[in-house]
Amino acid sequence: MFKLLYPKLYVANLFDIDLAELQKKGICAILLDLDNTIVPRDQDYCPGEIMQWIKKAKKHGFKLCIVSNNSPARVQALASSLDIPAVYRAVKPTRRPFIQAMKLLGVTPDQTAVIGDQIFTDMLGGNRLGLYTILVVPLPGREFWATRLFSRRLEKLILCRLNRNKPGGTLAR
């Protein structure tokens, strides 16, 4: 059970992800969480440096899709500004939104990575399907109250249990 919570890679942010290394692993699609992964939860626009990273990923040939538990209005507005498809009200960690995103992109689980800031939604959901899971440190900003009160505390325990509570390494056992 705990293996489903462990990311394959834990990094500080998107910029620490080696896109060439992902390609070597056969990854050609990236599913991105929205809030606190590519934009702060309290921000309605994508920061310029994140837009540049997305352009770089596209230039490397990656297919991208946002998978978010947030509302259609927020998710579609940001996805549209980035010119990538999105799955909203995803109800992660269920499998359905990840499968839906892979169908949109025309890829299989072994070709897909998921990048997110939460163990109990992004990592668990991705690992349930055998995706390559990448955990990033949450962007600064306001968080959903339940995430702050419950998820982050449990995540801290899991990362300490792994004895690798700092970003920058492969965590798969």
N, C-alpha and C positions, 0 to 999 in steps of 0.2 A: 504493500500500500504506500509506504513512504517513498518508494522509488518514483511513483507517479508525481510526486511533488518536487523532485530534484530537477533543476534545469540542466541542460547539457553544457551550457556556457553561462557565466555570470560576468557582466561587464558594467562599467560605470555609465555608459551611454551608447547611443547608436554609433557614434564616431569611433568607438573602440572595436567595432565589429569588422573583421577582415572579410570583405565581400569576396575576394579571390579565394579565400579558404573555404567559404561556403560553396562556391562553385566547384571546387575540388571534391567536395562531399556529394556532389550531384544535386545540390539545391538550386532551383531556378525560380522559386516563388517564395515571397515573404508575406506573412500575415502580420499586420501591425495592430497592436492595441492603440487606442487613441489617448485617453486621459492619463496624464502623468508619464506617458511613454513618448509620444511625439508632440503633444501640447500639454501645458499645465491645465488642470481641470477647470480653472477659473479664467481661462483665456479663450477668446473666440477666433483666433487666427493662428496660423502656423508660423513659428519663428523662421526667419530667413535661413539660418544655418540648417534647420531641419529640412526646409524646402530644397536646399542644395544637396543634402544627403539623399533625399528621395530622387532627385534628378540623377545623381551619381549612380544610385542603385538601378534605375531604369537604363542608364547608359551602359551599365554592365550586363544588361539583358534580363534583369530580374522582373518578374511580374509581381505587382504589389496589390494588396487589398487590406482595407481597414476592417477589423472585427471588433466591435464595441458593444458594451452593454447599454450605452447611452441612447438618448432619444433620436428618432429619425431626423429631426430638424438640425440638431447639432452635428450629427455624424455626416449627413449628406452635404451640409454646407462646407465642412472641412475637407471631405473627400473630393468634392467638386473643385475646390480651390487647388487641390493637389493633382487633379485629373487621374484619380484612381477609384476603382469600385469600392463599395463598402457593404458590410452586413451590420445592421443596427439592431438594438434590443436583442442582443445575441444570446443572453442567458448563459454566458460562460460559467462554469466549465462543461456544459453539455456539449456533445459531439456535433450536433446539428449545425451550429454557425460555422464551425471549421470546415465541415464537409461542404456546406453551401459556398463558402469562399473558394475552396479548392475547385468546385465545379465551375464557378464564375471564371476562374483562371485557367481551367483545363489541365490541372495537374493532379498528381497522386501524393499521398502522404510522404513517401520517401523523397520527393522532390521539394518538400515544403518545410520552411522554418517559421516559427512564430516568435515574435519579439513582444515582450510585455513587462510590466513592472510588478505584477502580482502572482504569487505562487499558487493561490487557491482558485484563480480564474484562468489566467493565461498558461501557466506551466502545467497545471493539472489537466486542463482541456486539451492542450497540445500533446502531452504525453499519452493521454488515453488513446490517441490515434497514431502514435508513433512518429509525430513530427519532431523536427530538430528544435528544441526549445532554448530560447535565449532570454535570460532575466536581466533587466537593466535596473539601475537605481532609479527610483521615482524622481521625476522632475519636481523642483520646488513649487509650492503653491498649495492652495486649499485642497483638501481631500474629502471625499464622501465620508460622512460621520461613521458609518459602519466599518469602512475600510480602516479608518484611523483607530477606532476603538478595539476592533477584533482582529482583522486580518493582519495588520502590521505587527501586532504583538506576537501572534502565532508564527508569522514568517521569521521574525527575529530568532525565535526558539529553534526553528528548523535550520536556519543558516548557521546558528551556533552549534547545533547538533552535528552538522556536516564538518564542523571545525574549519570552515572556510567562509567566514562572514565578511570577507572583503571581495569586491569585484576584481576580475582579472584572471579567471581560470576556468578550466573545464571541471565540472562537478560530477559528471556521470561516473557511476561506480560499476 
